Amino acid sequence: MNILLHLNNPLGMGADRWVVTGFRDAFESAGHKADFFTEKDNLRGKLETFRPDIFITNIDIFRLDPKAADHIKAAKTKGLKVLFNAGENFLEHATRFRSLTTEGIADMFYTTYADEVMAGFEALVGRPAILIPLAANSKIHFPVSPDTRYAADISFIGARLKTKEHIFRNVLLPLRKKYRVDIYGPGWTTKDKILRALSGFGRRTKLFGLADWANQKRISVPLELERVIYSSSKICLNIHEYYPEGHSKNLSNEREFKIPACGGFQISDAVLGLERFFIPDKEIVISRDASELISKIEYYVSHDAEREAVRKAGIERAVRFHTYDARVVQIMDIYKTL
C-alpha cells in the first residue's frame, strides 16, 4: 500500500519531524511504500502522482492549500482513506473539524493525547478521536552499550521551550551545582536561536533554501548519539509542557517511549495517561511537582539496584508494546474497518 504522511518541514527541529519519520520507517518495515507531503509540495500533484491508499494529515493542510478539501475529495473517489490528527486545540478549529465529517473528508480522527485532554471532541464533531499514542522508532531507538564519555548523572535531550522554562530554572539547571548534568538540543545557545529565526523567516517567505541551510546548521543530536546518551546516563529526565499559570498541558511526548527503548532509566513529570503506558515505580518514575522531582532524582541517582530494576522493566515494556511498528499494526487494523 502507498502511505502519504503530512510533514510540513522534514528538516525542522520540532517533534513532528521525528514522529512522522517514525511512522514512515514503521510503514516501510511492514512492507508498505511511504512518502512525505511537505510545505514545498503541491497537494493535488502529490495525490495524483503518488496515489496514496492512506493519507495521514492534520488541520494545517488547509493553511498550506485552501483547496485541500477539493483535492482530497477527488482522491477519495479513487479509494483514498484519510486519517486526521486532532490536537488539544481542537476547539479553536471546531467549524473545520465538523466540516471534515459532514463533507466526508475525514475517514477517521485520531489523537496522541489522553482521553481527558480530548474531552468534548466527540460531542463537538460527532465522532471520537481514537488514541494512537506516540512511540519509539525501533530503527533508531534501541539499547546500546554505555559510553563513559556520556556517563552523566542526569541527561536531558530536548528544546529549551518557554513552556518548560520553570522546570529548567527550578530543577534542571540548579542540579548542575551537585551533579553532572548534560543537556542537549535546540534553543540552548544564542547562535541556535538566531538560526531558528532565520529558518522561520525562510519558511514564511518561501525561501526554502535559506530555511534548509539554517536547519542544517542548528544544534541537533545525531540519531546514533541519542541512544548512547540515554543508555549511558544514570537518570534520563523527561519534561513536558506547561501553561503560564504552571499547570501541565498533559501533552504526551516521544521521550516517554524512546528513553526506555534506548535503554535509559526515566524520571518524568506527571501527565495524564502516562501511567497507562508504564507502571509507576516499576517501569518509570513519575513526580507530581518540582519538589518531588528533585527528591526522586536525588534518591535514584545513588540507589543503583532500584534504578536498574526500573530501567530493565521499562525497556521490556517499551520494546514490546510502544514502538511505531505496533502503532502501524493498530492503524492497519483500523483501516480494514473504514
N, C-alpha and C positions, 0 to 999 in steps of 0.2 A: 504494500500500500504506500501511497505518497502522503507524507505528513508535512504540512506547512505550519511553521511556528513563527509567530509575530515577535520580533525583537527589534525595537527601534534602532538601537546603537550597539552593534556587535563588538565594538572596541571600548565601550563605556566601562566605568569603574563601578557602576551600580550593581546591586544584587541580581537584577533581572537578567543581566548577561550570563551569569553562572547558572541561574535556574533554568533558563531556556536552553542553554548549552547542555545541561544535564539531561533534559528531556530529549534533545536531539540525539545525544550519544546512546541513550537507552533505546530509543526507537530504532536506531541503526543496528544496535546489538541484537534486537529482536527480529532483524531481517527486513525492516522497512526502509524506504528512502525518505530522508528528511532534509528540509531546506528552510532557510530563514526568509521571512518578509521583513524588510528593514525600511527605514525612513528614506533611503535612497531609491527604493523600488517603486515601480508603477503597479498598483494593485491589480488593475484589470489585466495587464500584461502578464503578471506573475501567475494569476489564477488560470489564464488561458494557456500559458506555456508549460507550467509545472503540473497543472491539472491535479490538484490535491484531492484525496479522498476525505481527509480531515484537515480543517483549518482551526488552529488554536490561537485565539486572539483576545483582545481586550478593548475597552471603550475608547482607547486612544486611536483606534483605527479610523474613527470619524474625524479626528483632528488632522490626520495625515491625508485623508481623502474624503472630501464632503460627499462624494458619490459612492462611498463604500457599500452602502446598502444595496444599490442597484447592481454593482459588480458581484456582490456575494449572492444575490438572488439569481443572477444569470448562471453562476457556477452551480448553484444548488439544483438547477434543472438537470444538471448532468451527474447528480448524485453526491455532491459535496455535503458533508456534515460539519457544522460549525460549533465549536465549544468556546464560550465566552468566560473569561476570568473576571470574577466580581470581587472588588476590594472592599475595604471597610468604609470607603467614602461613597457607597452606592446611593445614599440619599441625595447626594449632590447631582447625580445623573438619573434621577428617578424616571423622568419622562423618556429618556433614551432607553433605559432598561425595559420599561413597559413596552416600548415600540418594538424592541427586539423580539418580544414574544408575540405581540399582536400581528406583526408583519411576517412572522415565520422565519426570521433571520437566524435566531439562535436555536440550535437543537438541544443545547444543554448549557446550564450555567454551573460553574464550579468555583471554588474558593480554596485558598490555602490557610484560611483562618478559622478559628474555633466557632462553634455554633453561637456562642454568646456574643461574639464580635459581629456576627452577621444576623443577629436577631432583628426581625422585621423585614428581611429581604423577601421571603416567600409571600408574606401578606402584601407587600408592595408590588411585586412582579407577577405573582400568581403561580410561581414555580420555585422550588428550592434551589439553593446553590450547594451542590454536592461537594463535600470535603475531599480534596485531593491534596494531602499535605506536601510540603517541601520534602527534600530528601538529600541523600548523599549521592554523588556521581561515582559509581563503582569503578569507572575507568580511571579515575584520578584520586579518589578518596579511599585509601586502604592503609592498614598499619605497615610501618617500616621500622627498621632498627633505629634506636635513638642515636643521635649525633651529639657528642659532648659540646660542640660549638654552639648548639641551640638548647643547652640544658638549663633553661630558665626555671626559676621558682614559679613564676606566673607569666603567661603569654596571652596577648590579645591580638587578634588579626581582624581588622575592620576599620572603616572610615571614621574620622572624627566628626560625627554628626552633632548638630546642635541639640537634637532630640535625646542625646545621650550624655550631654556635657556635664550634668550634675553628678552622674556616676563617675565620669572620668575625673572630675576635680575632687570629689569627696572620697573616692575609693581607689581607683586605679593609680592615679598619679602619686598620691601620698604613700602608697605601698612601696614605691621605689626607694624610700628612705631606709627600709628594713630588708627588702628582698631584691633579688634580681628580677626585674620586670621588663620583658621585651615586648615592644609594641610595633606592629606592622600595619601598613595600609595607607590609603589616600587621606589627605586633609590634615596631616600632622606637621607639615612644613609650609613656610610661606611660598616656596617655589611651587609646590604642588597646587596650592590654592590659585596661583597665577595661571598655571597650566589648565586648571579646571575652568577658569573664567574664559580662557582662550578657546577651549573646547566648546563651551556653551555658546560663545559668540559665533564660532564657525558653524555650529548646527543651526542656530537661529537664522543665520544669513545664507544657509545652504552652501557655505564654503567648506565642504566636507573634507577637502584635502588638509585644511588648517586644523579642523577638528580631529582628524585621524592622527596628524602629526603630534598634536598636544596630548592626546590619549596615550600614544605610544611612548611619550616621554615621562608620563606620570608615574608616580610610585605605585608599584604593584608587587605582589608576592608571586613568584613563579609557581606553577602548579606542583612541580616536583618538590619545592621547598615547603609548601604549606603542610603537607603530610609529615614532613620531617619535624617541623616546629611542633605540631600537635603531639607527635609520638615522643618527642624529647623533653617536653615541659612537664613539670610536676602537676601544675594546675593550668588548665585552659579556660579562660574566662569568657563567658557569653553574656553580652549586654544587649538588651532590647531597647526599643524606642519609647519615649515618654512624652506626655503632653506638658505644656509650660507649667501647669499647676503641680506637676510631679506625679501624676497617675500614669500607670503603664498604658500604652496603646494596645497591648495584648496582641501584637503582630508577630506571628511566628517567623523565624529566620532559618536559613540553611545551617548556621553553626550548630543548632540543636542536634543535627544529624551527622554533619561531616566531622565534628570534633571526635566523637566516639568511633566513627567509621575509619578515621585516620589513626586510631589507637590512643587517643587522648582521654584524660580524665577531665570531666566537665563540671564546673560550678556556674550556675546560671541564676540570674534574677528571675522572678516569677512572671509567667504569662499564662493566660487561660489556655488550657488544652495540653500544656507541656507534660503534665502528669499522665496523660492518656497515651503518650508515646514512650515514656520511660518511667520506671518505678522510682519515686523519690527515695534517696538514701540507699538504694540498691543498685541503680543503674545510672543515676545522675544525682547531683546535689543541688538543691534549689533554695534560694534565700528570699525572704519576703520584704526586706528593706536593706538599706545601706549598712546599718549596724550589724545585722545578721550576716550579710555578705562578707564583711571584714572578719567576723569571728569564725565563720566557716573556712575561709581562706587560711587563717592562722592555725586552725585545728588541722586541716588536711595536709598542709604543707609539711608538717612534722610527724604525721601518722601514716607511715608508708604502707603498712599492711591493710588498713582500712581503705586507703586511697586505691590501692591495687585491686582490691576486691570489687569496688565500684567500677573501676576502669574496665576490667575484664568483662563484667556483666553488661556494661554499656556497649562495648564493642560487639558482643554477641547479638544484642538486640538490634543495633543499627544495621549490621551486615545482613541479618536475616530478614528484617521487616522494613527498613527505612532507606531503600535505595530508589533511584529513579526507575530502575528495572521493575521494581514492584509497582511503582505508580503507573507505568506503561501497561502492565497487566490489568490494573484497575480500569484504566481508560479504555482499553480494548474490550473488556467485559461490558462496559457501559455502551460502547459503540454498537455492539451487537444488538442492543435493545432499542436503538434510536430508529 
